[in-house]
Amino acid sequence: MSEQYISDQVQRTLRVMRAMAGYEVTGISPTEIAKRAKTTASNVTRILANLEAQQFVQRLPSDNKRYRLGLALVKISNTVT
């Protein structure tokens, strides 16, 4: 694939999603995500808002300042054979 098709924003979003993997029970804070994804807190805030709007992430019911991967990923993964 040609480098001309690689989007910095999409790459940041994918790094955020990878950074969240493994935190489905305890959740992870935006600050922790920013450190793990090597991006800024403001980028993480925008990315999380967009991912949450599409159910790719969700806030923990017990602590709305922590996030975990959402049901949309499970639905997509169940369609892969």
N, C-alpha and C positions, 0 to 999 in steps of 0.2 A: 504494500500500500504506500502510496506517495505521501511524503511529509506534508504536502500542501493541503491535505485533507484533515490533518490533525489539529484539533481545536484545544487551545489552552484551557478554556472553561470546562469543556467536557472532560479533559484529563484531570483537572482539579476535582470535579464531581466524582469521578471514578476513584480517585485517591481517598476522598472522604468516605465513600462507601466501603472501600477496603479497610480503612482505619477503624470503622465501626464493627467489623466482623469480630465475633467472639465476645461481644458485650450485650448479647441479647437479654441476659438476665439482669445484670447490674446497670446496664446503660452506660453511656459515656457523655461527658460534658463537651460543649462546643470548644472550650479551651484545650481539652485533651485531644479532641479531634484535630484541631489546628496544628498542634505539635506533631502528632503522628502523620498527618497528611502533608506536613511542611508547607503550610499556607497561612494566611492571616485569619484572625477571628472574624473579620467582616466578610471575607469570602465564605467562610463556613456558615455564618448566619444566613447569607443569601442562598447558599446551596441547600441548607437544611429546610428553609422555608419552601423552596421549590420541590424538594423531595417529599416533604410532608404533605404538600398539596396533592401529590399524586400517590400517596400512601406507600412510598418507598422507604420512609422512616416514620417512626412514631415516638412521641414522648412517653416516658415511663408514667404509668398511672400514679405511682407513689411519689414521683419527683419530676415535675414537669420541666426541670432544667437539664434533665438527662435524656438522651435519645438512644434508640435501638433501631435496627433494621426492621422494616415493616412487612406487611402481608403481601404487598404487590410483588416483592421478590419471590416469596413462596409460591404465589400463583404462577409466575413466569417459570420458575424452576420445575414446577410440576408438569409443565407442557413439554419439557425437553426430554427426548427419549434416548 
